[in-house]
Amino acid sequence: MKYKNTVRGRFISRPNRFIAYVEIDGREEVCHVKNTGRCKELLVKDATVILEKSDNPLRKTRYDLIAVYKGEELINMDSQAPNKVIGEWIENSGYFGKPRLIKPECTYKNSRFDFYVEAGERKIFAEVKGVTLEKDGVVKFPDAPTQRGVKHLTELADAVENGFEAYAIFVIQMKSCKYFTPNTDTHPEFTKALHEVSKKGVRVIALNCSVTEDSLTVDGFVEAKI
């Protein structure tokens, strides 16, 4: 996926989940943060951030904060980006063969999964989670407790019991990492659920990404230790 009209800025502060103060070309701007997670290890004072300028003149904020440099590593933190890149990946990678149907945001019982895919006789549900939390090369999800995430996992397992294939896809929004693992310290219930549903046939995969200041693309598979 590609972004338009990207610029660099200097992060100043984040008074709430939705906005940040950023210096752009010597002036302070209020920017929309496209990630409601904590991201405390990323959005540190004076960090270099990447913003996309909106072409909507009616918006209250002119810029969206989409990525940040953590040292030399550029990390995409746009929470909408993982679904976009996985949609492209499902269509073009061949991982599911040649899909004849790719349906985003598909309802199954009490959940809405990110994708429903039909390829030949295969009927597949996939739930996508973006991963931005990294320490010493290990990437983890979630960075905050997510009961919604636990619910998605249990209903993926239910889908398997009813004849579907089901995937939990973790999109690592950076290039460099050793492996993926659930964040037990932050949400042990999510770790337990992921382990249990994997034994019931839900396939857990992790994919890292090539990140530039104006693009995000799936790079390849990363080991998932669950």
Phi, psi and omega in degrees: 000150183240148172255158176248151169053054180270146178221160175268153175212176177242122182290135178251302182197167179225095185290337175207183186294338193258338183228159174219153172263126185226139174270124179233118180053041175084000179238149179273131180236145169270122186240149174281132178264119184273042177196119181269003177290176184292309176052030184294330181282349181259310185271079178253153185305135178075005176296145174281124182241158177248134183233149174252128180278129180285146175262013178264108184290349183267353180292146177289324177249135184275344187230149169249131176277118188242340184203162182211144174274128172248095192067235179269350185272127175268124183244122174284134180232024176280113185289346176273343186293319182305317179296322180294315182288328178288326173302316177295319182293316178301319183288325192248342189281335186083001182299323176256025184074223179248092183298137174264348177213128172232110184243110176288156172052065184253130183280135172224113183051243184262013180235160171240109181275156185293325181216144165240130186231137170241127179220109188063233178270358184279135175237120196230134168252142177223133174247133187247134177232129177275140184239121178237351184274122182222140173213124179054037176086354179261129180252143187223154173219140000268171174263001174206151181306140182220093176294328176298321178295320177297316179300317178300318181296315182294326179281335169298318178296321176298320178298320177299316180298338181257020169096001178269159162274149181218139183229135165256113186250119179258115182263111181275114191274043177201169183270311191270122173193158180270310179196167177255144174209148177294153186270086184296322181299321183278319183211083182301330180295323178294317178301314179299316180296318180297317179297316183292317183288332177295328177286341180266004175109357174287128182269126183254120177231150178234136182230130174269173186226149166275127185239127169238178182289347178226020180202161174213126179220147176295134180260310182177185183276146176236145179299135176250114179260106184238000000 
